[in-house]
Amino acid sequence: MQWQGRSVRKSTGGRYNPSCGKKRREIGSAPAETHIGIERRKVSRTYGGNSKVRALRCEFAVVSNTKTGETKKVKIEKVEENSANPNYVRRNLLTRGAIIRTELGPARITSRPGQHGVINAVLIE
């Protein structure tokens, strides 16, 4: 958890005079780092008392074929490429924009698994 409010220091090195202290609502959360594995999700409380579903482990993706217009739920085999971080390929982390190998072929993830709780992808031809 990390506080995401304004810094106490100015760019010149001087200090702001804080009108109030740090608040719980200003605290962020650790990244979900969704892996390939048996389905596991976590529901977390968000701003305003709402909830967010975070996918911690996923083994299936909802893959759409843009040419035929059909959508299928298929098993994820492995992460082929991830432009967010090259180490994510080794660790099989699923993020938006990652290219995964599925039963239908390679697909690009279009959803944000750590924010949405599901993995949607489009087939790459």
N, C-alpha and C positions, 0 to 999 in steps of 0.2 A: 504494500500500500504506500502510495506516495501522495503528498500534498501537492495540489495543482493550482494553488493560488498565486498571487503576485509575490515577487521576491521582496524582501525587506530592503534590499540595496538598490540604489539608482545606478544608471550606467556610469555616472561619474564617480561612484564609490560612496557617495553620501547615503544617509538612511532616510527612508520614508517614515513618517510618524504614523504608526498603524492606528486606525480608529477602532479596530476590533481584532481579536486574535484569530487563530486558525479554527475552522469549522469542520464538522464531520462531513458535511455535504460537499466540501472541496477536495475530499480524498478520492483518488482514483483507485483502480484495481489492477491486479497483476494480469498479464495476458493469459488467455486460455490455453494457447499452444496445443491445438487440436491434433491428435495423433491418429494413425490408422489402428483400429482395434475394436473390441466389443463395445457396443453403444453405451456411452456414459455421458450424461448431461448434468448441468448444475444450474439451478435457478437462483439468481441473485437479485437483491433489492436495488432499485435504481432511484434516481431523483424523482421526488413526488410520490413515493410509495409504489411506483410501478415495478414490474419485474422484467428481467431479461434472462433468456435461456442461453447458456453457454455450452457449446459442444466440446467436451473434453476428449472423447474418443468417438470415432465414427468408422463404420465398415462399409456403409452404402452411400451412394450418391444418386441424386435424381438428375439424370443426363437427358438433355434435349437434343434432338437432331434437327437443325434449322432447315435443312433441305426437304425432309419428309414431314416435319412438323410433329413427329411423335416423341413422347417422353417415356422413359423407363427408369425404374429403380434398379441399379446394378452395383455389383461389388467392386470396391476399390482394391486394386492389386498393389500399386506402389506409386510414389511420387517420382515423376520423371525430371521435372525442372521447376525451379522456384526463383523468380526474379527478385523477390523480397530479400532473400538471404541464401547463399549457396550451401550453408550448413544445414538448412531446413530440409534439403534433399536427403542428406545422410540420416537425419533424425526422423524422416517421413512426416514432417509437420505439414498440415493442410491450412493454407491461407488463400485469400482471394487472389486470383491471377496465377495460381500454381497449376502446372500441367500434370495431370494424373493419368496412369494407365488403368483402364477399366476393361470389363469383359467385351464391351462394344468397340474399344479402341481408345486412343488418346483423347482427353477432354480437358477443357480449361474451367477452373472453378470460378463461378460468377457471384456466389454469395459470400458472406463473411461468417465462417463457422463459429468464431468466438463471440460474435454479436447476435447472430440469427438462430444458432442451434441446429441448422441443417446445412447440407452441402448440395447446392445446385450447380450444375455444370453444363457446358455446351460442347458437343462433339466437334473435334478438329478433323477436317478431311484433308 
